[in-house]
Structures are given as structure tokens and as C-alpha cells.
Amino acid sequence: MTTSTSPALAIAATGLRKAYGNNTVLDGIDLAVPEGTIFSMLGPNGAGKTTAVKILSTLISADAGDLRVGGHDLAADPQSVRAMIGVTGQFSAVDGLITGEENMLLMVDLHHLPRREGHRATAELLERFDLTEAARKPAVTYSGGMKRRLDLAMTLVGSPRVIFLDEPTTGLDPRSRHNMWGIIRELVSDGVTVFLTTQYLEEADQLADHIAVLHEGKIAARGTADELKRLVPGGHVRLRFSDPATYEAAILALGQVTRDDEALSLQIPSDGSQRELRSILDRLDSAAIEADVLTLHTPDLDDVFFALTGSTVRPAEQPADQPADQSAARPADQPKETVR
């Protein structure tokens, strides 16, 4: 008899809680992130995503919960956790007054790497992130995409096995964002575990092995992108016509449809399967009807997000002056911290 073993967990949290005064930011959430995977946490501004990252990367303490990263207990052995993680926050930690190479060597010193090993790692990472040519230029001259690549390269100096990326592509143009996705995939192919928070739903859909939707401090849903999409109804086929007579004939041929007489369009519920689409087309062919435009809509993560959070605004479209997290409500004397 063979027995199956579950994959080792890079991150495990049970009953994670955090509050600032009467403001509960994380309300007893559970997380299980297997090694060598990308886990994405989605949620609107203020949902608690950044607070979760700060706790799991030892920047702040939790109020309650059994928390482990790489098998190490965060409360009992935070130093062992810090030795195996890297963190890239929402805001770049790059020092613009020094060169890219000097930023890297600063991280080498912070990790107490031997000089020769540190210079070798710096050269390899600058090459990997296509920054060799700009390495000796002040970082202030870098584009936004270059700064984010340098930021991530700095995070990798100590060869972390678990990386926390807190909205790493915010503000990047589409090309730079796709380049960053490629880098993240390469890291995971090397066995690194990535904990990703993002407000770009497409980003989670493209990258994540597993996704959790955080809403008002609780996990509203979790699963693969496909599993989450199946939670939400609303798939449909839309047909548009230019000829009113053909439009009316299609209504008779298809039966139960949602009609838009002004746009001459019909909407038919559909699960997006090939069999169901073929059935619709066969009925149209039998009646010698041809639609001018046919589009298929299946629920995506946008639909999941809206359904689970009740939001009417796409996450990436939240007002720029709105705090990125409820952790912004921390006491005034609590310092902001950055850990690599």
C-alpha cells in the first residue's frame, strides 16, 4: 500500500490575529503555503494584506496565532526566519544617491557575506536582472521598472528561500510588469516560495498557484484561480446583430435569452464549455441565422473579487490617497521598518 505525503509548507499560520486598538486588521486567518509555489493574497485597500506580510516577515508581532515560516516558529525563533526570507515592500528600498552596484554591496554587508562571495553574487544578480550596464550609474537615474528590478535583486542577495513581494509591480508599465512576472516565475522554478500581495487581478491569475481573497480581516475564499472562478455565476454568450429581422429570428430559435432591443444583442447563460457553445451555434445554423458578433464571457477574478468583497471599484483603481492597508492606522510611535 502506498501512502501519499503532503508537500512541506514554507508558510503555515493558524489563527493569525492583529488589531490596533479597536480596529481588528486580521481576524484569525489560516494560511498554508507549500514550498516552491506562488501564493497570492488579494483584497481591497485596508483588507490587511500588508499587515500579514509584516507579521510573517517578523517586522511586527501578531496578537495571536501559531505562525511558522520554513518550519521555524516566528515567536520563538525569529532570527532563523529572518535568515531565510527576503522582503520587497510596496515602496522601493533603493537609495537613489548611490549606484545600483553600491546598493547591492550595501546588502552584501548587511548579510555579512565574505567580500569575494558578495562581489560574485552582486555581479550575477545585476546580470540576471539586466542591470549590468547601469550598475555604476546613480539609482536616481533609473526608470521605475529598473528600480523595481534592482529592489528585487537586492532582496535576493542572501539567497532567501521564501520571498514576500508586497505589490511589487504597482506603478509599472505593462512591459515592465510582464518582465517582473518572468523574473518571479524563474525564482519559483529554482525552488523559491513566493508570497505575493497584489491589487492586479490579472497578476494573481497569471502567477499564483493558490489564491486567498482577504476581506475585512478574514479569508473570504481560497483556492486556485479556476476554483475561485467557479464560485461565481454569470458566464454567458453574447450575440450581436445588425439586422432587426435576424435579431428577432434568433430570439425565436434560441428560446430563453436576455435581450437588449436597443443594441440588438442577446445574452445566453453559459458555463463556457465547448459542448454548450456548439449547442448554441447548432440552433442558429438550423435556423440559417448568423450573428454579426459572438463573444464568450466566463467569470474571471474580477468577478470573484467583486462578488466576495462587495466592491464596485477594481482594486488597482482605488484612490491614490487611500491608505494601502489598515496597518497605516498603527500608533504614531510605532516605527516603520524595512527588512531584507
PyMOL commands that set and color helices and strands:
alter all, ss='L'
color gray80, all
select helices_A, chain A and resi 49-56+78-84+100-110+115-128+139-141+144-155+174-189+201-207+225-229+244-254+274-286+301-309+315-317+326-329
alter helices_A, ss='H'
color red, helices_A
select strands_A, chain A and resi 9-20+23-34+38-42+64-69+72-73+85-88+162-166+193-197+210-215+218-223+236-240+258-260+265-269+293-297
alter strands_A, ss='S'
color yellow, strands_A
deselect
rebuild
show_as cartoon
